[in-house]
């Protein structure tokens, strides 16, 4: 699919006023007061021009500009319970996150309650690591995209990222998970069927067809270009490992691509049940779960190690602790859901995969250092996946970041605790 150029190309913009002044300064010598006037005029124009550059850069229009580092905006999630959180006084919001149950300040709550969740496809190839700003996602899904290589769908609503990525292409089953939140979908290209060579990608694997069927707001880099995405200089990395975006740029681009009021509406979705952290005395001292996606593809085996003091799980992949590329922050989760789904190939030349996103299946849920044997159920693309324990009751999750690991049916999870 052809690349659509930036809406603005500032590098080709010339200021006639600056050119005129330059010619004036090169002319015959003038009286001193005229030089003073011209000098003041030049400074004034430069001041206005600098302000314009800054404004365009902040909005994501200025070609070639990119964030210097990944820093969290004012949309900060407090991943502790309402009772035990570190928000003091009367500034605590009344509504927990609809995605992971955490509370925010009233100011933060007023912002995130009025914007749709934003799902971003994140590259997890071994050469693409480490990633930027996964720790700010409300929930992250991991599944095999191709050849045993996993990819993430990171969903953001309560937090922002100035730099998130590397961004990668869309696959149909991730769209089913994003549809649970009536979310916006951001990606860099997609699997799609070429009408001139239809055997390369079959229609059932065409992510553009799927996103249209779901009527999902689509923020594809192939259409938005520099409005919301940029390339980062990463020496030695292939181009597919260098694409980045920011949540602010994406939400700004969303208002431009979908200006109608109907798209502004935050559509409701079912929320899971949440609970406060288990008391320290009821937590195990240690624990760990480990599993593979494809044993034939090294570097993607996952380990989550329980930390009793913080009541969360530290992530390891390929034998290495996973940390943020820009801050060095460890990637941790309050809840880890291992969801077993049937994996199959559609049979096209690219061997695109499919997962059984609808129906029911087995799951294992890790929370508070404990393992819960569960079943999952999802009845339609837009319905939430529900999880039930062995007694048939909806599982209650700890408040905080969640990870859903989509593991092929028949795989096993190794779990150890004290």
Secondary structure, DSSP 8 states (H G I E B T S, - for coil): ------S--GGG---HHHHHHHHHHTSS---HHHHHHHHHHHHHHHHHHHHHHHHHHHHT-STT---SS----S---B-S-TTT-S--TT-B-SS--TTT--B-BHHHHHHHTTS--EEEEEE--TTT-S-BSGGG-SEEEEEEEETTEEEEEEEESS---SSEE-B--B-HHHHHHHHTTT-EEEES-B----TTSTTSS-GGG-HHHHHHHTT--EEEHHHHGGGTEEE---TT--GGG-EEE-HHHHHHHHHHHT-SHHHHS-------EEE----GGGS-SEEEEEE-S-TTSTT--EEEEEETTTTEEEEEETTEE-B-TTT--B-EESEEEEEEE-EEE--STT--EEE--SEEEEEEEEETTEEEEEEEEE-STTS--EEEETTS-B-EEESS-EEEEEEETT---EEEE-
